[in-house]
Amino acid sequence: MGTVLKRKSVTGLAAVLTAAAMVATACTGGNGGDGEARGWEDCSEDPNTCNSGERAEGGEITWMVNSVPGAWSLISPEGGSVYTSQMLEGVLPYVGQWAPDGETYEHNMDLLAEEPELLGEDPFRFQFKLRPEAVWDDGTPITADDFEVTWKMATSPAEGHCDGCTSRSPEEYDNVEKVEGSDDGKTVTVTLKEGKANPEWFGFLDAHGISGGLHPAHLAEEQGLDVDDPKDLGEYFQWLNGTRPEYSGGPYKIVEGDLERQVIKEPNENYYGTTKPTLDKVIIRFIQDESTWVPALSNGEIDGGNPAQYNADIIEQIKGMGTVYFDIGPGPSWEHIDLNTENKWLKDVELRRAIFTAIDVSEIAERNFGAGFPDFKVKTNHVFSADSPYHQDLISETGQGSGDVEAAKKILTDAGYELDGDTLTKDGDKVGPFRLRATDTVTRSTSMQIIQSQLSDIGVTTNIEVTDDLGAMLGGQDYDIAQFGWSGNPFFTSSPSQYWHSESGSNFGKYSNEKVDELVEKVQAATTLDEAAEYANQAAELVVQDAYVLPILHEPNYAFVNEGYVNIRDNRQSGNRAQYNIGAWGQVAE
């Protein structure tokens, strides 16, 4: 286990060593340890250590991932999913990650020689010192070169570091001025641009970032490429994105597989960490058909999984199996309803407010999740969960999400709209209809039907259209009203800019508010988490007033595994979920 930072609310320089976290309740877990093996029933009290136990040497496990990864690199848009992250877990070295309790940040002291150090705030500089023993599987030392290459590949084209890199979320990395190494490469110093800051600096290139950890710089030379040349680095990026990694800086390496069916991981014989892998083989199998999961678990084709989507029927079936550990709780992803502000009608903020007021998010949550997870909480802040010390309820007093039809009608009447029967008009023109879109999952299909019915009560007509390519739908602004999810983790400072900045590629509905732009830029320039959180809440409050995004809830996530395995538990603070500590997995010692 690495060193830890505990969450607390403080100000000043010390605040950079804290975090405002989205805390997942119920059974979660952390790094494995010694002791008597016990099941997930202990996870509510010991989320970071439950199901710990002594491991036997040998054995294997088949772990189900519920969709296919789009590429071999997390940095690219096509590879930027939890499915790619879970496929690669155990391969890329990283500086640290959040533990399952959502309050503890654990530095990876297998990679690091000591805790990272903040060197100063003007300019904002911090430093990592790496263990001499930390090497890639071919024996090449892990050095500052790997930090620098990974950082450059994660930046936007405008920075000029990489010609051909397509980073899916470059905001944090564009703020970096330079990454430098000592003569031996084992001391890494990161300097931000003038006026920039990062109160979450201690997680730079950690397991939760868009890179998923460090990429090897030295393999570029084997491809005949110079990583200091932007064009060559772009070619290296494309090679990494399209080539199954045969390299590893973690406890496991991928020895065979593809992006359609499965990958197979075996121990990295040159792994330098204290906790060595004991399983001979970890098979990551991609299975999209939900109807096959329970039969596959019953007949031994899979041993466990942590799906990204909720399914009440599957949950009940797995809970009924007496030999399977089961766990459910609020996940890192939160569902929300977005409006296309460039639609002819939806440009009007009053219509947007009326639509959000007519939608009852509690009914959506109850219908979808009430049976399997009755402890759900609707989300009332875009950035912080109800358990965060930075949470402010920004929604309830506005009436948005309440399903108050009469209040919605009054908003419309006051704004000059007329409701004649089931037809809404303004200045004689019929409003809508609007395309209501989402992916074709059980929960989102139910949600769209509820929204369609609720909006019909105020004369707003919607036509439901499902999509099998969410990225293309959002990127092409091919919707009027959309429901989708943002994945997250306890880091928050880059989220407001990604969601709402007028120039963000992830601001799919083209929302634009100059004051919000200023505030989200202040979030990223803040030197403490307290300061950043204050700006984030101010920005979110304006977004609520402008009725651009209506949060629903953090969708419950569940995980399961057959008895007989230790040190396996869910981590809903991480896109890697239960695999976050894959190097400690094992079969129960007799």
N, C-alpha and C positions, 0 to 999 in steps of 0.2 A: 504494500500500500504506500502511496506517495504522501508527501506532506499535504496538509489540508488548510483551506481558508474557510472560516465559518461566516455565514451571512449575519450582518448586523447593520444597523443604521447609524452611520457616523459621518462627520464632515472633516474637511481638510485632507491632507496628503494620505492619511491612513485609510481613507475611504476607497482607495484603489485596491485595497486588499479585501474588499467585501463584495457582495453581490445581492441585488434585489431579484429574488427568484420567483418563478412560477412553481409553486410547491404542489406536487402530486401527492394525494393522500392514499391511504390503504396500502396494499402489500407491494412494496418495492424493495430493491436490494442493492448490494454493493460488492466490493471485492471479497473474494473468498478467504477463508482463514482456517485455522485448525479447530478441532473440537468435534463434538458429536453431530452427525448430520440431522437436520430437522427440516420440516416442510415449510411451505410458504405461509402457513398459518401464523408464523412468528413475524412476518414481514411488516405488519402494522406497527409493531413496537421496535423492531430492529431492521429498518429498511436497507441499511448498508451492509448488513452481515448475515441476514437470514439465509437459511439453507447452506450455511458454511459447513465444511466437513473435510476430513482427510480423504485424499484421492488415491485410487488404485492406479498402478501403471498400466497403460494400454487401454484398449477399447475405442469405440467410435460413436458418433452421434450424427443423425440426419436432422437438420434444422430447416423448417419451411419458411420461405419468404414469399409473400402473397402477390408479388408481381415481378416482372422482369426489369433488370437495370437497362438503361439506355446506352451506356458506354462504360469504358473501363476507368474513366476519370470522373470524380465528383465535381470538378471545377466547371465543366462545360454545362450548358443548359440541358442538353440531352441526357447527361449523366447525373444531373443534380437532383437526386431523389434518395429517399431513405432506403430504397432497394439497392442502389449502388453502394451506399454507405455500409449497409449490412453485408453485402458481398465482399467488400474490401476490409472489413474489420479484422484486426489482428495482423494486418500487413503493413500499414503505414505507421511510422513512429509519430508520436504527438507529445506536446508539452504538458497536457493535463486534460481533465474532463470533470463535469459535474457528477457527483454521486447521486444515487436514487432519491435521497431525502430532499434534494433541491436546495439544500442549504450549505452543502460542503463541496468545495472545489478541491479536487485532489491533483496535485502536480505529479507528473510521471517521473519518479525519482529513479527509474531504470534508465531513462534517457538523460535526466538532469543531474548535475553534480551537486547542486544546491538550489535553494529557492530562487526564482527570478527576482531581479532587483530593479526598482525604479530609480533611475540615475538623476532625473531632473524634469522640470516642467517647462523650461524655456531655453532651448526647445525641449519638447516632450521626448524623453529617451529612456529606454529600458534595456535590460540585458539578461541573456540566458547563458549559463555555463553548462557545458555538456560533459558527460562522463567520458573518460578516455576509452572505456570498454565499449561504448555504443558504436556499433558498426552495422552496415548493411550485410545481407547474407553472404555476399562474396568477399567479405572482409574489409571492404572500403569503409573508412571512418565516416560516421555521420557528422557533418560539419555545418558551418555557417553557409557554405555554398548551397546546401540543400534548402536552408531557410530562404536564401536570396532567390533561387530559381522558383520555388513555390510561390513566394510573394509576387514576383514579376508575372508569372502565368495567371495570377488571380486578379491582376489590375485590368483596367479598361484600355482599349486601343489608344485613346487620347493621351495616355501617359507615355507612350512611345517605347515601353520596355519590350513589348512583344507584338510582332506583326503576324497575326493569324490566331492569337489566343482569343477565345470567346468566353470570358468569365461571366458567370450568371449573376454575380452579386459583388461588384468590385469596390463598393463604397468605402469600406474600412481600409482596403489595401491601397486605394488611390491616395489616402491621407499620409502614406509613408514616404518619406524623402529618400531614405537609403537603409540598407541592411549591410552591416560590415562584420567581418570576422577577424579574429586575432591571427597571428602567424600560423598557429597550428589548427585554426578553424574551430576550436572548441569553445571559444567565447564569442557570442553573437550579440551585437549591439544594434538595436533598431531605433532610428530617429524619425520622428514625424515631421511633416512640413510645418513651416512657421504658422503659428496660430491654431494648429490642430492639437487635439488631445485625445486620449482614449482611457477612460477610467476602467475599462475591462482589458487593459493591456496584458495582464498576466495570462490571458487565454489566447494570445496571438498564435495562429496556426495550430490550434488545439484540435481535439477530436470532433468538436462540434462545428468548426468552421467549414467554409465551402470547399476547402481542400481535403478535409478529413485527416489532415496531418501533413507530414513532409514527403516530398517526392525527390528521388535521387538525381542529383545534378550530374554525377559522373557518367551515367549511362548515355548522356547526350554525346559525349566525346566518342563513345563506341559506335554511335550512328553517324559519325563524321560531322557533328554539329557543334557550333560555338555558341554557348548560351549567352554570351555577351553581345551577340549579334541578334537584333530583334527578329529578323526573318528566320534565322536558324532556330531561335527559341520557339517561334511559332510552329515550325516543322516538328520540333520536339514535343510540343504540346499536342499536336495532332497525332503523333506517334503514340504518346501515352494514352490518349483518348481512345485510340482504335486498337491497341495491342494488349492482350492479356498479360498482366504483370507476372514476370518470372522472378522479380526482385522482392525482397522483404526487409523491413527494418523492425518487424514486430515478432511476436511469438509463433506465428504461422505464416506459411507461404502457399500460394495457389499453385497446384501442380498440374491441374487439368481442368477443363470446363469451357463453357461458352456463355453467351448472354441470353440464351433461350431456355436452357433446361436446368443446368446446375454448374456449380464449381466445387472442386474438392481441395481442401486445405490439409496440409500435413505440417508437422513441427519444423520450424526454422532451426536447423542444427547449430547455427552460429548465433542464436539469440542470446543476448547479453544480460537479460533481466534476471531478477532474483527468483521469481516464480516461473519455473519451466513448464511447458505444456506436458500433460500426461496422456491425453488422447492421441491415438495414432492417426486418426482421421476425423475431420469435420466436413460433412457434406452439406452444402447450402443448396437446397433445391427450390426452384422457382415454380410455384403452383398457383395459378390464378383462379382456377375453378373452385369456388368455395364449397360446392357440394361434395368435393372429393376429400376435404380435409379430415373429417371425422373418420371415414373409412380408412384413410391412409394411416391415421393415428392408431386405429384399432388393430390393423393388420401388420403394424411394424414398419411401414414404408417411411414414416417420419417419427421422430421422437419428441418434437416440440416445435413451437413457433410463437411469434408475436405479431399478429397481423396488424396492418395499419388501418383497416376498416372494421367497424363494429357490425356484428351480426347476431341478433338475439337468439335465433334458433341454434346456431352453432355453439354459442355460449352455454345454453341450457344442456345441449348434448354432452359437451365436454365436462361440465360440472357434474354430470351424472356418471362419469367414468371414475370408478373408485381408485384407480391406480395412476391418476394424473394430477399433478399440482396445477392449480388454477389461480389466476390473479387478475383483478380488474380495478381500474381507477382512471381519473382524468389524465388524458395524454398531453403531449406537447403541442398537438395540432388543434387549432380552434376554427370552428365553422363560422361563416359569416355570409351576409348577403350584400353584394356590391351593385351599384347602379352606374350605368354608362352616362356620364355627365355630358357627353356630346350628342346624345339622342335629342331629337327635336323638342320633345316634351320634357325630358328629364333634366334639361338645362335649368328648369325652374326649381329652385330650392324648396318652394312651398309644396309643390307636388311631391318632391322627394320626401319631405317631412311627413306628409299625409300618408304616403305609402308605408313608411317605416312605422308610423303610429298604428296603422291598421293591421300590421303583422304581429301575431302573438308568438313570441319566441318560446314562451313556456309551453305552449301547446305543441310546437315542433319538437322540443326537447322531450316532453313527456311521451308523446306518441312514438318517438324513435327509441328512447333510452330508458323510459320509466320502469319497464318490466325487468330489464337486466341490470340496471344501475340506478335505483331510485334515489340515490344520494347526489344526483347531478345538481350543479349550480349553473344558472344562466350567467353569461359573461356580461359584465357591466363596464368594462374598461378594455380598450383595444390592446394595450401594452402589458398591463399587469393583471394577474389573477387575483381572486379575492383573498388569497392567503399571503400575498406580497405586502410587505410593510409600506410599499409605495402605491398601493391600490387606492383609487378614489372612484366611487360610483358616479360615473359621468352620464349614465343613461336613464336611470329610473325616473328622475324628476322631469325629464323631457317628454315622457310618455311614449317614446319610441320603443317598439318591441312589446307594447302593452296589449295590443289587439283592441284598443278603444276605438270602435268604429265611429261613434258620435263625435269624439274629439277630432278624428281624421276628417270627417265631413265638415266640421267647422273650419278647420284649416283651409280646406278647399273653397268653401263658400266665401271666407274672408279674402281669399286670393282671386276671386272672380270666376271660379269654376261653377258650373251648374250640373246638378244630378237629376236626370229625368228617368225615373225607373231604374234600369240597370245601365244607363248610358251616361258617361261623364263627358261634358263638353266645356269648351272655353271659346268665347267669341264666335259661337256657332259651329266650331270645329270639334269633331269627336276626338277624344284623347285616346292615343294608342291605336291598335293593340301593341303589346310589348312581348318580346321574345324572352321567356324565362328559361334559363339554361343551367345545366349541371351535368356531371357524369352520371352514368346509369348504375348507381349503387342503390341498395335497398333503402338506406336511410335518406339519401338525397331525393330519390323518387318520391318517397312519402312526404318529404319536406316540400317539394315543388307542388304537390297536389294540395297541401295545406295552404301554402302561400297563394296559389291560384284562387282557392275558395275564399280566403280572407280578403283578397284585393277585389274580388267581384262585389263584395259588400259595399264598396265605395265607388263602384262603376268603372274600375280599372280592369280591363280585359288583358289576359296573358295567354300566350300559346307556349306550351311546354315543348322544349326541344332538347333532347339529350345529346351528349357528345362523347365520342370515344377518344378524343384528343384534346384534353383540357388546355395544354400549353398552347396549341394553335388557336383555340377558341379565344383564350384570354389575350394572347399576343396580337391576334388579329382584330381585337376589340369586336368580336363577332357575337354580341349579346346586347340585351337591354338591361335585364336583371339577371344576375348570376349568383349561384351559391357555390363556394369552394372553400378550401381550408388553407391556412398558413401553418406550416410546421414551425416549431420553436424550441427554445431551451432557455435556461435562466438568464442568459445574456440578453440585453434589450437595446443597447445604445444604437445599433445599426438599423433596428426594425422601423422606427418612425420614418426615417428617410426612405427606406425601401418601399414602405406602404404608400406614402403620401407626397413625397417631393415631386414637384411638377415635372422634373426631368428624369425621374426614376423609370427605368424600363419595366418595373413591376407595378407601377401605378396604372393599371390596365384601363380604368375608367376615365383616365385623363383629368382627374381632379386637379384643380389649380387654385391655390390660395397663397398669396405672397407672404402673409404672416405665418402660415404653417411652414412654408419653405424656410423662413428665418429661424423659426423655433427648432425644426428638426436639424438644421445646421448647428444650432447652439447645443443640441443634445450631443453631437459628435465632437464638439469643441470643449465640452465640460471636462474639468479635471477630477471631479468627484462623482460618484454615483448619485448622491443626494441631489446635486445640481442637475445632472442629466435627467433624473426622474422628474424633477419639477418641470423642466422644459417639455419632456415627453407628455406629461399630463396636460399641460397647456395646449400643446398641439392637438392632442386627442379630443380635448373639449371643443376646439374649433371644428374639427372633423364631424363631431356629433351635431353641432349647430348647423353645419352644412349638409347633414344627412347624406353622407357619401357611403359609409360602411356601417352595417348593423350587425354587431356580434351576436352569436347564438350561444355557444358554449364550447368548452374544451371537450372534444369528443372522447368518450371513454375508450381506453385501449385495454386489451386483454392479452394475456400470455399463458402458455401452458407447457408442461414438460413431463415426460414419464418419470415415475419414481426410479431411483437408482442412480441419479446424477446429483452431484453437489456443486456448490458455488454458482449455480444458475438461478438467476432471479431477474425480474424485469427492471429496467431503468427508463422510466418515462420522461426523464429529463433529457434524454439523448435519442437522436434518430437511429442510433445503433441498437437501442433497446436492450434486450437481454444479452446481446453479444458484446456489450461494452467491456466486459472483463473476460473475454473468450479464452485468454491465456490461462485462467485459473479454473476453467471447466474441467470436470473429470467424473469418472464413475466412482460410486461409493466404495471405499476400501472395506474389505471383508473384516 
